[in-house]
Amino acid sequence: MRVLTDLERQNELFLTEKGVRFVMVLMTENILSHHIFDATKSVDKFLKEEGIHDFSMQQNGEKKYIDAHLLTFKEEKVIHSSVYKATKRGDKRMWFGAEIIPVTSPDDICLMVSKEGTLYILNMSHIDLLLCFNTGISNPIKIFLKELLSK
């Protein structure tokens, strides 16, 4: 993982102070061009503990799809993320879906957050979560955070 930018640190601090559990994924050029990334131990643990997906219940070579929500300031899109367990060694892999490409550049960091067992994805490199949360303008991120924090 690279050093976080000021905005990314601010977003991390905001979520941490609010008690929001999340996982960060560095979206490299390789990940964006190959449409897959390794589900690290932290990703695997997050998905399992949040009731989203359990890789231990998946067969090697099997690909499954998870409905997820991609959040930007302007819209919320339901997307189909995939989880895959490699055939030979059972390496765990994931992909958010093609919809992530227009809102992500190489070296951006995307957040995985869960609400009631549903996966939400946000690009923390380009979104000021504090501003979205505090603005008087209704937006998908504000609505999501308000609902998440009211539980």
URRA-V580888 format. One record per residue. N is the residue number from 1. RES is the residue in one letter. D_FIRST is the distance of its C-alpha to the first C-alpha in Angstrom with 1 decimal. Layout:
<<N,RES,D_FIRST> <N,RES,D_FIRST>>
This chain:
<<1,M,0.0> <2,R,3.8> <3,V,6.8> <4,L,8.5> <5,T,11.9> <6,D,15.1> <7,L,15.7> <8,E,12.5> <9,R,13.2> <10,Q,16.7> <11,N,16.0> <12,E,14.0> <13,L,16.9> <14,F,19.5> <15,L,18.5> <16,T,18.2> <17,E,21.5> <18,K,23.1> <19,G,22.1> <20,V,20.2> <21,R,18.2> <22,F,15.1> <23,V,12.0> <24,M,9.1> <25,V,8.4> <26,L,6.6> <27,M,10.0> <28,T,10.2> <29,E,13.7> <30,N,14.3> <31,I,13.6> <32,L,15.9> <33,S,18.5> <34,H,18.7> <35,H,18.5> <36,I,16.7> <37,F,13.4> <38,D,13.1> <39,A,13.9> <40,T,11.8> <41,K,13.8> <42,S,12.6> <43,V,13.6> <44,D,16.7> <45,K,17.7> <46,F,17.3> <47,L,19.4> <48,K,22.0> <49,E,22.4> <50,E,22.8> <51,G,25.4> <52,I,23.7> <53,H,23.5> <54,D,24.1> <55,F,22.9> <56,S,25.4> <57,M,28.2> <58,Q,27.3> <59,Q,28.9> <60,N,27.3> <61,G,27.6> <62,E,27.9> <63,K,26.3> <64,K,26.6> <65,Y,26.1> <66,I,25.0> <67,D,26.2> <68,A,23.6> <69,H,23.9> <70,L,21.9> <71,L,22.5> <72,T,22.9> <73,F,25.2> <74,K,28.0> <75,E,27.8> <76,E,26.9> <77,K,26.9> <78,V,27.4> <79,I,25.3> <80,H,25.3> <81,S,22.0> <82,S,22.2> <83,V,21.3> <84,Y,22.2> <85,K,22.8> <86,A,23.3> <87,T,26.9> <88,K,26.8> <89,R,24.2> <90,G,23.4> <91,D,19.6> <92,K,18.4> <93,R,17.3> <94,M,17.2> <95,W,17.8> <96,F,18.4> <97,G,21.4> <98,A,22.6> <99,E,23.0> <100,I,19.3> <101,I,19.7> <102,P,22.0> <103,V,19.8> <104,T,16.4> <105,S,15.5> <106,P,13.0> <107,D,9.6> <108,D,10.7> <109,I,9.3> <110,C,12.0> <111,L,13.2> <112,M,15.3> <113,V,18.2> <114,S,21.5> <115,K,25.0> <116,E,27.8> <117,G,26.1> <118,T,25.1> <119,L,21.6> <120,Y,20.7> <121,I,17.9> <122,L,17.2> <123,N,15.2> <124,M,14.0> <125,S,13.4> <126,H,17.1> <127,I,18.9> <128,D,20.1> <129,L,20.6> <130,L,22.9> <131,L,25.1> <132,C,25.3> <133,F,26.3> <134,N,28.9> <135,T,30.4> <136,G,34.0> <137,I,33.1> <138,S,32.6> <139,N,29.4> <140,P,27.6> <141,I,24.7> <142,K,27.2> <143,I,29.3> <144,F,26.5> <145,L,25.3> <146,K,28.9> <147,E,29.7> <148,L,26.7> <149,L,27.5> <150,S,31.2> <151,K,30.8>>
